[in-house]
Amino acid sequence: MKILVLFFTFALSLNPAFSQSPPAAPAAGKTQLIAHFHALRRNFGNANTAKVEMLSGPEAVKMLRGQSPGKAWQARLGGSKFKITIEDKLDMKLEEAFERLQRLPAEYRRALEVVSEDKKDGVAFYADLDGAAAHGSQNYLNLVKGAGVEVISHEAGHVLEQRATRADPTVLERWNKARTEDGVSISAYGDRVNHEDLAEFAMLYAICLDAGKERLAEAKEKSPRRFAIWQEILTKTKS
């Protein structure tokens, strides 16, 4: 059974932007912000103190991707309630999912709520996603076991953008104009297409937000138009 959705599926490949080693140098004369802020990624989310609380589960389910058998739990992190689903054939402990979700900035937890709405799987972990590290939309957030908090932040960008675009169809059009006017690359992966640039900025914003006010202000200085639209998206999708 195929699941039909009204929005595009965004598949995040395993690519250098999400490794812990320094990214490759950009083309001559081209600055990439992911490289500029690379040192901040080492401790991203380590200082977060909120812990995931399990509310119920496990419940045997048929997961949306291919109706694969899995187990689902209801959980809470801070004020956000959401679902975690793990495919049965994936050798992964629930605590591993907790550990990476606890590192996500509080401002991004809304994405976990969105993908946990009725008839959705919540944060879903699969053994394989056909070579991708993750898929994200407002209908699902699918991850492989190795996907960490940076990948989740990127996918949260897709989730929240789509929810904002539902209310304001101009979001991506305005983003495309903003990235041109800012005149700076976030990453080579983001350079490929507009919606991936937005998700890469969402990840970068999360890293700088976690690092403190000075780093967040620096991100705003380097990409002010994107920064303004992303803050607008975070505000529009709070509820």
Residue, then its C-alpha position, 0 to 999 in steps of 0.5 A: m500500500k502506498i501512502l499518498v501525500l500532498f507535499f513533496t518528500f525530501a530525502l536527506s542523503l548521507n553527505p559531507a555537511f553532516s559528518q563530524s569531520p571538517p567539510a570540504a573547502p568551497a569553490a574559490g571565492k565562495t564562503q559556506l556558513i556550515a564551514h564557518f560555524h563548523a566548530l560549534r557542531r561538536n557540542f551541539g545539544n550537549a548542555n540541554t537538560a530536558k529529558v524524554e519521559m515515556l508516557s505509554g507503549p510499546e504498541a505494535v503498529k504497521m508503519l506508514r513506509g511500506q506497512s513495515p511492522g514496528k513498535a510505537w511509544q507516546a513520549r513527552l519532552g518538556g511541554s511537547k508530546f509526540k510519538i516515537t516509532i521503531e521498525d521491528k527489524l531495526d536493532m535500536k534501543l528506545e534510549e538511543a532515540f531519546e538521547r538524540l531528541q533531547r539534544l534538539p533545541a526546544e524551539y524545534r520540538r514543534a516539528l515532533e508534535v506535527v509529525s505525531e498528529d493523527k494517523k502519523d508515525g511521529v519520529a520513525f526510525y527505519a533500518d533503511l531508507d534507500g540510502a538516505a539518512a532521513h525523509g522529512s515533511q509535515n506528514y512524517l519524519n523518517l530516520v535511520k539509526g545513524a541520523g543524529v541531532e543535526v539531521i533531525s534539525h535539518e528535517a525539522g526545517h522541512v516539517l516546519e516550512q511545510r506547515a508554515t507554507r500551508a498558511d502562507p504559500t509565499v514562504l518558499e518564493r520569499w526564501n528564494k529571494a532572500r538567499t539571493e539577496d543574502g549572497v552567501s552559501i549555507s552549504a553545497y547541499g543547500d546550494r542544490v535546491n531552494h527547499e534544501d537551502l532552507a533546511e540547511f539554514a534551519m540546521l545552522y540556526a539550531i546550532c548557533l541557537d544552542a551555542g548562545k546569543e553571540r553566535l546567533a547574532e553572528a548568523k543573523e549578520k551573515s544571512p539576515r534575510r534568511f534569518a528573518i524568514w526562519q524566525e517568522i516560520l518558527t513563530k507561525t508554527k508554534s501552534 
